[in-house]
Amino acid sequence: MTTFAGRETAAPTAASFIELDEQWSTHNYHPLPVVIAEASGASVTDVEGKSYLDFLSGYSALNFGHRHPDLIAAAVAQLGRVTLTSRAFHHDQLGLFCHELAELTGTELVLPMNSGAEAVESAVKVARKWAHRVKGVPDGTAEIIVAGSNFHGRTTTIVSFSTDETARADFGPFTPGFVTVKYGDAAALRDAITPRTAAVLLEPVQGEAGVIVPPEGYFADVRQACDEHGVLLIADEIQSGLARTGTVLALDHEGVRADVYTLGKALGGGILPVSAVVGRRDVLGVLKPGEHGSTFGGNPLACAVGRAVVKLLKTGEFQQRSAELGAHLHSRLNALIGTGLSEVRGRGLWAGIDIAPGGPSGREASVALSARGVLCKETHERTLRVAPPLVITREELDRGIDAIAEVIRP
């Protein structure tokens, strides 16, 4: 017998942990009935000792796998020194982190934050202030153009410009100042620009929508429209960035540079929340002392881990792994079109796969995959997102794809 949740019981099972979650934890996600207790690399183990392949990577927060030794070492070393000062004081990791991240991303200034949503909120604030102070848009009238089917977070302001009614229902009144156009339609975006437009905020690849890759030339057209009208281009790289698509930034595939990027998820190495807004000095430089802040943003522990992430990316190893293994992933998944899949999209080690009519729902497929030792997750009704850690081996990747083929076969 053991003590579990304040009472004597036999060894706790997955069901007992799930029951505890249901009793005390407010609903947000709809998790699969798997209770993870340990993890390493591309694998996790549940409380009952069953091993699984991770084909989700914490929505790209675990690009470098679970407990990458270099990232754990950086965290442990910093834990022994200092973890938090607040931005009321300087510390010896902040400037180094900002410098190294700026060099990696080819940008000029860095604003460290915590969550991805905070990075997007910060980018929105910066864009509005830039529009008012630099472009001359009257205060309180600046607009930001966004794309339909976007996902940028779940704060009140961000869900104000979501087109997902599940994310919006009952959370109003909503924040004004956003104009929505169809993703991939450069002409519609151009037509939406007015003298009040401060910025265009887009995902280089739409993740939550089902890993939607824009049409060729779309971002080049968007960049041109922004330049012609004096509008900022903000690229949300929170899911798509940091080697997930085979390049440091997914926008690099388009040969286009944004004025501002939002980063997160993998920037914390799967250890703690770390995000950042990076971009042009003349844009981020509009923020003055006291106008924006975060107690934990840019804390020493986050900066130490973030520096270790940057060091891993500077070798190019993970970008190469994503590109090479991603080509294999897409080749094998495309071969399943007509035998269970209707469409495959994505870049690098990231794919959205649509299950053909007559097959299981996305939820049913996810549950069936977990029974076969593969953890994947649905988005919308009939789409699975595949995003294994970039440390996965080709053999592990094939094992996961084989399981998908079994589950979706008509």
Sequence and secondary structure as in RCSB ss.txt:
>XXXX:A:sequence
MTTFAGRETAAPTAASFIELDEQWSTHNYHPLPVVIAEASGASVTDVEGKSYLDFLSGYSALNFGHRHPDLIAAA
VAQLGRVTLTSRAFHHDQLGLFCHELAELTGTELVLPMNSGAEAVESAVKVARKWAHRVKGVPDGTAEIIVAGSN
FHGRTTTIVSFSTDETARADFGPFTPGFVTVKYGDAAALRDAITPRTAAVLLEPVQGEAGVIVPPEGYFADVRQA
CDEHGVLLIADEIQSGLARTGTVLALDHEGVRADVYTLGKALGGGILPVSAVVGRRDVLGVLKPGEHGSTFGGNP
LACAVGRAVVKLLKTGEFQQRSAELGAHLHSRLNALIGTGLSEVRGRGLWAGIDIAPGGPSGREASVALSARGVL
CKETHERTLRVAPPLVITREELDRGIDAIAEVIRP
>XXXX:A:secstr
 EEETTEEESS  HHHHHHHHHHHS   S   S  EEEEEBTEEEETTS EEEESSHHHHTTTT BT HHHHHHH
HHHHTT S   TTS  TTHHHHHHHHHHHHT SEEEEESSHHHHHHHHHHHHHHHIIIII   TT  EEEEETT 
    SHHHHHT   HHHHTT  S    EEEE TT HHHHHHH  TTEEEEEE SSBTTTTSB   TTHHHHHHHH
HHHHT EEEEE TTTTTTTTSSSSGGGGGT   SEEEE GGGGTTTS  EEEEE HHHHTT  TTSS  SSTT H
HHHHHHHHHHHHHHT HHHHHHHHHHHHHHHHHHTTBTTTEEEEEESSS EEEEE TTS  HHHHHHHHHHTTEE
 EEETTTEEEE   TT  HHHHHHHHHHHHHHH  
